[in-house]
Amino acid sequence: MTLIKSISGIRGTIGGKVGDNLTPVDAVKFASAYGTFLKNNSSKEKLTVVIGRDARISGAMIQSLVVNTLIGLGIDVIDLGLSTTPTVEVAVPLEKADGGIILTASHNPKQWNALKLLNEKGEFLSGAEGSQILEIAENEAFDFSDVDNLGTITENDAYMDIHIDEVLNLPLVDAEAVAKKKYKVVVDAVNSTGGIIIPKLLEQMGVQVVKLYCEPNGHFPHNPEPLKEHLGDICKLVVEEKADFGVVVDPDVDRLAFISNDGEMFGEEYTLVACADYVLSKTPGNTVSNMSSSRALRDITNSHNGNYQASAVGEVNVVELMKATNAIIGGEGNGGIIYPELHYGRDSLVGVALFLTYLANQDKTVAELRASYPQYFMSKNKIELTPEIDVDKILEGMNEKYKNENISTIDGVKIDFAENWVHLRKSNTEPIIRIYTEAKTQDEADQLALRIIDEIKTVAGI
């Protein structure tokens, strides 16, 4: 099964059989369910939805299917064409639209695509709303419009520029200070839409840009997840070009990683740490990240006399807790920056602009800035189980084993030890348990993971 239906949308591989993959029929079915959901929950005569896509090879096909399905439901469409996830999120409220769809499978390989669904605020739908859409799709409870009430398409390719303007207008972004530094930055945008928008943002901040894989043709030159093992080319080029640092984004530009001037990874987990350090130094307050994110954010928040809290994994959960705690910045340790001053969504443009402004006000290289932060190391593992094994029972067993430690069961089982932590989560789509650990050395994190894996096997009787 490569068609994954979840409360956050639908994603799958292109081609194959209906219901097993993301075929044209499935795209139409779920676009119909989303449009029907909006109509069922609105008293307005006419609804509007904003649509944008990353540069995937299948993007134009899926976009055409989704746009024309919404028109068939009598919904007007504002078509942004090539865009980014945060750009669509910014566009929805600016257009006073009733929702938005981003056609992207984020960091998944090129054969994947997806429909990511937004509400009228440009934020991801809640779990309850997602469930309603899945039910409508299952029952095929659609009612299409007659010929006199079809929707219309308005094409608007200005939103990448509007998004950049919105970022540059933020009070904590100082393009003039950055321009004076005459920075040189290498950009790897994995041949998607980040190759358009990130260089443009950097150039407007007075930065010299060296482009690597910035042609938005959807042919990803390496695995598009911005992890160290996929980024050898940019690490090498940063050193060769004597660049100040490198910027890496995923295909839909909601995840951001930096390469230090020495060609080493700044660390995805530390993208949020550095941006939060800057924001908190100017506007003290609270922060939020998910439970699988580094303790370094907690440490930095405490050093600025703020309060840090951890949410369940998933952007919608981070946003919910950020709103509840009035957090001024938050996100996910995978390089997702959420800065509510602009919008409640992971946004690489905001991350780049805040980071550059902070760097311009520091008398440090990027490598020196990274070395100034609390040093933590993570180990990310998974244990594959047979379908008949009760994963929930295993997690309950681990919870019982460590009941005298600091435990959270908001999302799986997270055990906070004094010097390290472990987070156990089950997959919603396959019989596996994900095991994330963090400690003050890589060896300690790896050893903790191995110990926990052995304990899980004992609990499971395997």
N, C-alpha and C positions, 0 to 999 in steps of 0.2 A: 504493500500500500504506500504510494507516494503522494496521495492527496490527503492533506492534513487539514481538517476542519476544526477550528478552535474559536473561542470567544473573541479573539483578536482579528479574525478574518479567515481566509482560506489560502493555502499555498500548496503547490505541487509541481511536478515536473511536466514539461510540455509534451503532448502527444499521447498515444496509447488509448486505453479504453475509458469510456465515460464512468465516472465514479471512482476510478483508480488513479487517475492523473488529472492535471489541470488542462482539460480539453476545452474547446470552444463552448461546448454544451454546458460544462461546469461553470465557466466564466459567466455565461448568460444567466444561469440558474441563480448564482449567488449575487450577481448584480441586481437581478430581479427581486431577490429576497431583501437586499439592503434598501433598494428604492421603495419597496412595499412597506418595510419597517418605518421609513421616514414618513411616508404618507399616512400610515396608521397612527402615528404619534404627532400629527400636526393638523391644525385647523385651517392652515393657509390654503388659498386657492392654487397657488403655484409655488413649487419648490425649486431650489437651485443647489447643485452639487458641483464642487470643484474637483477636477481630475488632473493628476500629473503622473509621470512615469520616469523610472530611471532608464538607462541606455541599453537594457537587455535586448537581445536579438528578437525575442518574442513580444517586446513591449508594444510596438505599433499595432500588432494583431490583437492582443488582449485589450488594448485601449479602445480600438474601434468597436470591438464586441461590447465592452462595458458602456461606452458612451451611447451607442445606439440602443442598447437595452433600456437605459434610463430615459432616453427620448421616447421610447415606446411606452413608458409608464407615465408620460406627460411631464417629466422633470426636465428643467432647463440645465444645461451643462456649461460650465466655464472650463475650457480645455487649455491647460497650461503647457501641453506638449512635454518635451524633455524638462524634467524638474528634479527636485529632491524631496525627501520626506519632510524636513523642517520647512521648506518653502511652501509646500501645500498646506501645512499646519498654520503658517503665517497668513496665507491667502484666504482661508475659509472665513475668519472673522472680519478681515478687511473688506471682503466681498459681501458681508452679511449673508453668507450662504447657509444652507441648512445641514450641510455635511460635506465630507470630502472622501475621496478614494485615492490612495497612492498605489500604483502598480509597481511593486518591487518585491523581490524575495530577499532584500537586505543583503546579508553576507553569504547567502547560499550560492553555489556554483551556477554557471550560466544556463543550465537546462531547467532551472527553477524559475517560477514567477509566482506572484501572489497579489491578492486584493487586501490592502490594509485599510480599515474603515475608521472614519473620524466622525465626531458629532459636530454640532453647530459652533462649538468653541475651537474647533481645530484640534481636539484632543481625542485620544483613542477611546472607544466605547467601553462601558463598564461590562463586567461579566454577565449581568442580568440582560443587558441590551444585546450582547453577542449571542446569548442563548435564545432570545426571541428570534433573531435573524436565522439561526440554525433551524429552528422549528418551522419558520415560514418556508425555508428552502426545502426541508424534508417533506412538508405537506404540499409544496408547489402552490401555495395560496396566493397566486398573483392575479391581478386584474389590470389589464393593459388599457391604454387610452384609445379613444376613437380617433379617426383621421383629423378631425378639426381641433384636437386638443393635444397633439404631439408636442414634445419639448423642442427646444432650439439649442443650437451649439454656438457659443461665443468663444473664439480663439483669443488667448491673451498670453503672449510670450514675454511679458514685461516683468513677471514676478521674481525671477532670479535677481534682477537689478533692484526691484523694490525690497526684497529680502536683505540684500547687501546694504541698502540705504538705512533700513530699520536697525541693522546691527551697528553701523557706523554712527548712528544717532544716539546710541546708548550712552548715558553719562559716564560710565566707567571705561568706555572705549576712547582712546586718544590716538587718532591716526597721525596727528602732527608729531607727537613724541616718537612714534614708531618710525616715521619717515626720516627723522633726523639721524637715526641709527644706521640707515642704509643697509638693512639686513638682506642677506641672500638666503633663499629658502627653496628646497627641492620639494616638489609635490608629486605623490603617487596617488592617482585617483582611479586606478584599476580599470581604465578605459570606460568610465561611466560619467555621470553628470557632474560629479565633483571636479572633473577635468575642465569644466566650463566655469563653475561658480567660485571655486577656491582660488585659482590664479587671479580671477577678476577682483575678488575681495582683497587679496594680498597686494595687487598692483595699486588699488585705490588707497592702500595704507602706505604706499611708497616703498614696497618691498620688491627686490629683484627676484623673479621667479624662474626656476629651472624646472621644466615640465618633464615628467616621466610617466608614461601610460596615462595621458590626459586626453586621448582621442575618444570621444563618446560613441564607440561603435559596438559596445557590448561583448567584445571578444576579450575576456579577462585574461591577462597574461600570467597570472598566478592565482592561487586560491584567494578569493576576495575577502576572507576574514583577516583583519589586520593584526595577525599574530607574528611573533618573531621569526618562526620557521618559514614564513611566506615572504619576508621582506628583505632578503639578501641584496637585491638590486639597489634599492634606495639607500640602504645602510652603506653600501660601497660608494654610491654616487655622492652622498653628502660629504664624505671624506675627500673624494677626488675633486669635487667642485669647491672645496674649502668653504662649504656653506655653514651658516649659523645654526641651522637645524633642518629637519625634514618633517613634512606633514603627510600623513596617510589617512585616507578616508575609505569607508566601504562604499558599495555601489549606490546607496541611497543617501549617503552623507549624514547619517545620524550617529556614526561612531568615529572617533578621532584618536589617532595615536601620533606621537612625536618621536622623531629620531634625534638624539643629541648630536652635538657638533663633532663628537668623536666616533660617530657611526654606530653607537650602541642604542638600544631601545630605551627611551625615556620610561617606558612601562605604561601600558594601557590604563592600569589602575591609578597611575599618578597624573593622568590628564586632568581628572576631576580634582585631585588633591591640589595641584598647582593653581588651577582656576579658582578654586574655593579659597585658597590662601590669599590670593589677590582680592577677591570680592569681600572676604571677611575683614581684611585690613582696612578697607574703605567703608564698609557698611556692616558692622557686627550683627550677628544673628545666628539662626539655627541652620543645620544641614541635615540631609537625608540621603542615604544610598541603600542599595538592597543588601540582604544578608550575606550574599556571596562576594561582597566588595571588601576592599582592604580596610584594616583598622587605621591606616594612616589618616583617613579623612576624619575619624573620631579624634585622633591626636591633634590634628591641625585645628579642628573646631574648638576643642578644649583650650588650646593655646590662645585662642582669640576670645575666650570666655563665652563661647556659644554652647548650644546643646545639640548633640548628634543623636539621631535615631535611625534604626535599620528597619526597612520594610520587607515584605515578601518580594521574591524575584518577579520582575515584570514591570515595564514602564508605567502602566496604569496604577500599579500599587505604590510605586515611588511617588507619583504625582499626588495620589490621594493622601499619603502621609505628609508630603510637603505642604499641602493646603491645610491640613489639620494642625500642623506645627508652625505655620507661617515661615517655613524655611526660605532663605533668600537664595540658596543655590543647592542643587542636588543632582542626582543622576545615578548612573550605574558604572561599576568598575570596568566595564568593557569599553570605556572611552566615550560614554554618553553623558553630555553636559546638559542639564536642564536649568535654565536661568529665567525665572518667572517674569523678570523685568521686561522680557520680550514675549515669551510664550511658554506654556507648560509642555514642552516636548524636547527630546534629545536633539541637539543642534550643533553640528561641527563648526559652523560659521561663528557662532557666539564663542565657542571654545577657542578657536584660532585668534579671534580679535581680543578676547580677554587675556589670553596667554601672551600675545605680542605686546600688549600694553604693559603688562606686568614685567615682562623681560626688559622692556625699554626703560623701566624705572629701577632696574636692578643693575648693579655693577658686577654681573656674573655671566658666565657662559651658560648654555643650557645644561651641560654636564655638571657644572658647579651647582646650579639650582637644584638639579635632581639629587645630588649628593647631600644637600642641606636638609632633606626630608627624612622622617623616620624610615628606617630600612626594614621592609617586610618582604617575604618571599612566599609565593603561592604554589601549590601543587593541585592540578585539576585532573581527576581520575574518574573512572566509572567501573562499575562491576555489573556484568551481564548475567542475568538470571533466567531460568526457564519459566515459561508462562504460568506454570502451575504453582510457583512459589508466591506466597502472599507477602508482597512488598510492605504493605502497611503493618503487618505483624512484625516484620524485621525492624522497622523504624520504631515501633512500640517497644521492642526488646532493647534496642540501643538507648532509648529514652529512659527505660527502667534501670539499665546498667549504670547510667551516669546521672541518676536523679539527684545526687547531692552536689552536682556542678551547676553552673549558671546555664540554664537550658531555655531555648525558645522553640515552640512548636507551631509558630505562625505559618511556616512554610517548610515542611519536612521537619528535620531535627537539627538545630544548631547548638553546639556545645562550646561555650566560651570558657576556655581554661585561662589561667592567669597569664601565661606567656604565648599562647597560641589558640587557634580555634579550628573546629571542623564543622562543615555544613553538609548534611545528607539530604538529598532530594530525589524523589522518584520522578521518572519521566512519565508524561501523560500519553505518550505514543508507543512506548516499547518497554519491555520488562527489564529496566536497568535502574540502578541507583547511582546518581552523580555524587562524587565525594570531593569536596573542595576543602583544602586545608591551608592555613597561613601560619607562618612562624618567622622568627628573626634570622634564620638561615635557610637556604634551599634544602640542605640535607635534613634539617629538623622537620620541615614541611613534608618532604618526601617520606621520611620515616614515620611520621604521624599518620600519613595516608595509608602506608603499608600495614601499620598496626590496626587501624580501623577496618581495613579490608579483611584482614584475618578475623577480627571480631565479628564482622557481618557474616562471614562464612560459617563461623561457629554457631551464631544465632540461627542462621538459616538451615544449619545441618548439612552443609555441602563441603 
